[in-house]
Amino acid sequence: MIQMIIMDLDGTLLNLDKNVSEYSISILEKCKKKGIKIAFATARSKKSVERIVNLIKPDFLILNGGGLVINKDEKIMYKKILSIKTSNGIINKLSKIKNNGYITIETINNYYVNYNNPAWHSDYLHGIYCDFSKPLLQKSYKITAELKNDEIINEIKKEYKDVNILKFSDLNSYGFFHKKASKLLAIETIIKKEKMQMENIISFGDDYNDIEMIEKCGIGIAMENGINEIKKIAKYICGSNNNDGVANWIENNILNI
């Protein structure tokens, strides 16, 4: 018995234009009518998923790579956040690297970026320009950076034991999270509180930060467009995100049986 379906957003449920089709919306609505819970598991923040949440109205949101979990009533179920000291320490190290790429920091209330056009997509219109020359007196869920070489990674790992560093498949992007902020830990929190069983959970993903949940959930499904590492450990591989891979798999394997 399937109790919950969990899906990443970018590269998974969302197509290349960062949209979700009417077909996918209708399939997820059918799942909810069958009593199957729907959850998003994304590195995005609460603010940047509002558009998609309004379309689908999931039961649970796993945000900031697992740093924050909320239910449909916006009650916080799980929260792991980097301290002010750790956040500023990492930002300071990243800012000193010459000819480096972008840096962003997702705090409790704001999203700061070090480039002049933060709105690369309408979901990020709330971005605030900051050159990070002065400390931010705020805790952070996530810091991301484009590193042209990864020499700084080992330095940060040694100095900040409470930090987990994940590479993203696009370009040379890295995410810095609390060491207990992960999609898998977030899922375990939900199923414990909701009295579900891991073997009754389906998860879809495409990138490095999805590997744990794809491996541990009862049915882990990799996207056709996903990285090879996730395809190797997935139970199934569905179609690509640009061809409604998630919705097609659900319809053929859950709704039509």
C-alpha positions in Angstrom: 0.0 0.0 0.0 1.5 3.3 -1.1 1.2 5.9 1.7 3.2 8.8 0.3 4.9 10.0 -3.0 7.8 12.3 -2.6 9.4 14.2 -5.5 12.2 16.6 -6.0 11.3 19.7 -8.1 14.0 21.0 -10.4 15.0 18.3 -12.8 12.2 16.0 -11.6 8.6 17.3 -11.4 9.4 20.6 -13.1 10.2 20.7 -16.8 13.1 22.6 -18.3 11.0 25.8 -18.2 10.5 25.3 -14.4 6.8 24.6 -14.9 4.6 21.7 -14.1 2.1 20.4 -16.7 -1.7 20.2 -16.3 -1.4 16.5 -16.8 1.1 16.1 -13.9 -1.2 18.3 -11.7 -4.2 16.1 -12.5 -2.3 12.8 -11.8 -1.1 14.1 -8.4 -4.7 15.2 -7.6 -5.9 11.6 -8.4 -3.3 10.3 -6.0 -4.6 12.6 -3.2 -8.1 11.4 -3.8 -6.9 7.8 -3.3 -5.5 8.8 0.1 -1.9 9.0 -1.0 0.1 11.8 0.6 2.1 14.1 -1.7 5.4 15.7 -0.6 8.0 17.9 -2.3 11.7 17.4 -1.4 13.8 20.2 -2.7 16.8 22.4 -2.1 14.5 25.4 -2.7 13.2 27.6 0.1 9.6 28.1 1.1 9.4 31.4 -0.8 10.7 30.0 -4.0 8.2 27.0 -4.1 5.1 29.1 -3.5 4.0 29.1 -7.1 4.2 25.3 -7.4 2.6 24.8 -3.9 -0.4 26.8 -5.0 -0.9 24.6 -8.0 -0.6 21.2 -6.3 -1.1 21.8 -2.6 1.1 19.1 -1.3 0.7 17.6 2.2 4.3 18.1 3.2 7.2 20.3 2.1 10.8 19.3 2.6 12.7 22.5 2.0 16.3 23.7 1.9 17.6 20.2 1.2 16.0 18.9 4.4 16.8 21.9 6.6 13.1 22.6 7.1 10.0 20.4 7.0 6.5 21.8 7.2 3.0 20.3 6.7 0.1 21.7 4.7 -1.0 23.8 7.7 2.5 25.3 7.8 3.4 23.7 11.1 7.1 23.1 11.4 7.9 19.4 11.8 11.7 19.5 11.5 14.3 22.3 11.5 18.1 22.3 11.2 19.9 25.5 10.6 23.5 26.8 10.5 24.5 29.2 13.3 25.3 32.8 12.7 29.0 32.1 13.4 29.2 29.2 11.0 27.2 31.0 8.3 29.4 34.1 8.3 32.6 32.0 8.6 31.8 30.1 5.4 30.6 33.2 3.5 33.8 35.0 4.5 36.0 32.2 3.2 34.0 32.0 -0.1 34.1 35.7 -0.6 37.9 35.8 -0.4 38.3 33.5 -3.4 39.4 35.5 -6.4 37.5 35.2 -9.7 34.9 33.0 -8.0 31.3 32.6 -9.2 28.0 33.3 -7.5 27.3 33.0 -3.8 23.8 32.9 -2.2 22.6 32.5 1.3 19.1 31.5 2.4 18.4 32.8 5.9 15.1 32.4 7.9 13.6 35.5 6.3 15.6 36.4 3.3 17.5 35.3 0.2 20.8 37.1 -0.5 22.9 37.0 -3.7 26.1 38.6 -4.7 25.2 39.4 -8.3 23.1 42.2 -9.7 20.3 40.2 -11.3 18.9 37.8 -8.7 15.7 37.2 -10.6 17.0 34.6 -13.0 13.5 33.1 -12.7 10.3 34.6 -11.3 10.4 32.2 -8.4 13.4 34.2 -7.1 12.2 37.8 -7.4 12.6 38.0 -3.7 16.4 37.9 -4.1 18.3 40.7 -2.3 21.7 41.9 -3.6 24.5 41.7 -1.1 28.3 41.8 -1.6 28.8 40.1 1.8 31.4 42.7 2.8 29.8 42.9 6.2 28.6 40.0 8.4 25.0 38.9 8.2 23.6 38.6 11.7 21.3 35.8 10.7 21.2 32.0 10.8 21.0 30.2 7.5 19.4 27.2 6.1 21.7 27.0 3.0 24.6 28.6 1.4 25.4 27.9 -2.3 28.4 28.8 -4.3 29.9 28.3 -7.7 33.5 27.3 -7.2 35.9 27.3 -10.1 38.1 24.9 -8.0 37.2 23.0 -5.0 40.3 23.5 -2.8 38.3 25.4 -0.3 35.9 22.5 0.3 38.4 20.5 2.4 39.3 23.6 4.4 35.6 24.2 5.3 35.0 20.5 6.1 37.9 20.6 8.6 36.9 23.8 10.3 33.1 23.4 10.4 32.2 20.0 11.7 28.5 20.8 11.8 28.4 21.4 8.0 27.4 19.0 5.2 28.7 19.9 1.7 26.9 18.6 -1.3 27.8 19.0 -5.0 25.0 19.8 -7.5 25.2 18.3 -11.0 25.0 21.7 -12.7 28.3 23.4 -13.4 30.5 23.7 -10.2 27.8 24.4 -7.7 28.0 23.4 -4.1 25.6 23.6 -1.2 26.5 24.0 2.4 23.9 22.8 4.9 23.6 21.7 8.5 25.0 18.2 8.8 21.5 16.9 9.9 19.7 18.6 7.1 19.0 16.0 4.5 16.0 14.8 2.5 16.3 11.3 4.1 16.3 12.6 7.7 13.3 14.8 6.8 11.4 11.9 5.3 12.2 9.8 8.4 10.7 12.5 10.6 7.5 12.7 8.5 6.9 8.9 8.5 7.6 8.6 12.2 5.1 11.4 13.1 2.5 10.2 10.5 2.9 6.5 11.5 3.9 5.5 7.9 6.4 2.8 6.8 9.4 3.5 4.7 8.6 0.5 2.4 5.3 2.3 1.5 7.0 5.4 0.3 7.8 6.3 -3.4 10.5 8.9 -4.2 11.6 10.5 -7.4 14.9 12.4 -7.9 17.6 13.3 -10.3 20.6 14.7 -8.5 23.2 14.0 -5.8 21.1 15.3 -2.9 18.4 12.8 -3.9 20.6 9.7 -3.7 19.8 8.8 -0.1 16.1 9.0 -0.4 16.1 7.1 -3.7 18.1 4.3 -2.1 16.2 4.1 1.2 12.6 4.6 0.3 10.5 1.5 -0.6 10.4 2.5 -4.3 13.2 4.8 -5.4 12.8 6.1 -9.0 15.5 8.0 -10.9 14.7 10.4 -13.7 15.9 9.6 -17.2 17.7 12.9 -17.2 19.3 12.2 -13.8 22.9 11.6 -13.0 24.3 8.1 -13.5 25.0 7.7 -9.8 21.3 7.9 -9.0 20.3 5.7 -11.8 22.6 2.9 -10.5 20.9 2.7 -7.1 17.3 3.4 -8.2 14.7 0.6 -8.4 13.3 2.0 -11.5 14.1 4.7 -14.1 11.2 6.8 -15.4 10.9 9.3 -18.3 12.6 12.7 -18.3 11.3 15.7 -16.4 10.6 17.4 -19.8 8.2 14.6 -20.7 6.1 14.2 -17.5 8.2 11.3 -16.3 6.9 11.4 -12.8 3.2 11.6 -13.7 3.5 8.9 -16.4 5.1 6.5 -14.1 2.5 7.1 -11.4 -0.4 6.7 -13.8 1.0 3.5 -15.3 2.2 1.8 -12.1 0.0 3.2 -9.3 -3.3 4.5 -10.7 -3.9 1.9 -13.4 -3.3 -1.2 -11.3 
